[in-house]
Amino acid sequence: MKNYERVISLLKGILLAYIVTGIMLLVMAFLLYKFNLSETVVDIGILICYVISALIAGMCYAINAKSRKFAWGMLAGFAYYAILLVISVGVEADFQLLSTSCVTTLFICIGSGMLGGMLR
């Protein structure tokens, strides 16, 4: 597979992952509005959203790979996280880059992307 095809495949996977993220966050917002969920439940829902979205990105990116699918999935999970990080830094003025939740989210996204790559 040529390099530009790899980049296009990555962009398609990331786009699909962010579409899924948007839908899941809208569902979470609706559930929060209707049922007045606690902060803990919302945090768990957001983590589940990250896991599913990075998994989808890893699956989409590794679908045409002949070998090292786990590595391609990890790359897709990291790309998903990197975009998420850029958006978070842009939106929140006092964003803590090396906070526990930020590092945990990094490992969740990379691990989920790797799992998605291995499932394909």
N, C-alpha and C positions, 0 to 999 in steps of 0.2 A: 504494500500500500504506500502510495506517495505521501510526502509530508503534508501537502495541502489537503489531501483527503483525510489525514489524521486530524488536522486542525478543524476541518468542517465537521467531522464526526464528534470531536470534543465539544464544539459549539452547539451542535444539535442536542447532545446529551445534557449539557448544562442548561440550555433553554428549556428542555422538557422538565428537568429537575426544578427549575424556578417556576414553571407553570404549576407543577404539583405543589410546590411550596406555597404559592399564592392561594391556590384553592384550599389547601389544608389550613392556612392561617385565617382565611375567610370563615371556614367552618368553626375554627377555634373562637374567633371573634363573635360569631353568632351564638355559640354555646355559652360563652362568657356573658353575653348580653341576656340570654334567656334564663340561664340557671345560676347566675352569680357565682361562678366557680372560684375556688380559692387560688391563691398565687402558686401554690405547690402543684396543683392540677394543671394550671396553664404552663408552668415550666416543664412539666413532664410531657405535655402535648407538643410543645415547641421542640423538645429533644426528639420525640418520635417523628416529627416533621423533618428534622435534619437527617435522621437515620434513613427514612424512606426516600427522601430526595437524593441524598448522596448515593444510596444503593442504586437508584434508577440511573443516575449519571454514570456510575461505574459499569452498570450493565450495558448501557447504550454505547459507551466508549470502547469497551472491550469486545463488542460483538463481532467485529471483523478481525480481531487480533488472532494470529496463529499460535503465539506462545506468550508467556509471561502476562497472562490476562490479569492476574492479581496486581501486577505493577501498573498496568494501564488503568485499572480501577482505582488504585491509590492516587494516581495522577488526577483522575477525574474528581475524586473526593476532595483532593487538595485544591483543585481549581474552583470547585463549588464553595469551599471554605474561603478562599482568597477573595472571591467576589463578595461574599457575605461580609468579610472583614472590611473591605473597602467601603461598602455601603454603611456599615456600623460606624466606622471612623468619620465618615462624612455627615452622618445624621447626629451623632452624639458628640458634643464638644469635649467632654472630659472622659473619653473612652480609655479604659485601662487595658493596654495591649497584652500585658503579661499577667492578667488576672487568672484565677483558677478556672473560672467558667470559660474564658477565652481559650485557654490551653486544652481544657476538656472537650470543648466543641471541636477544636482542631483534630484531636485524636478520634472523636466520634465520626467526623466526616471522612477522615482518611480510612478508618477501619470499615466503615459502611461502604465506601467506594471500592475498597479491596474485596469485600465480600460480594458486592455486585459484579465485579470483574470475574471472580471465581465461579459464580453461579452461571455465567454465560459460557 
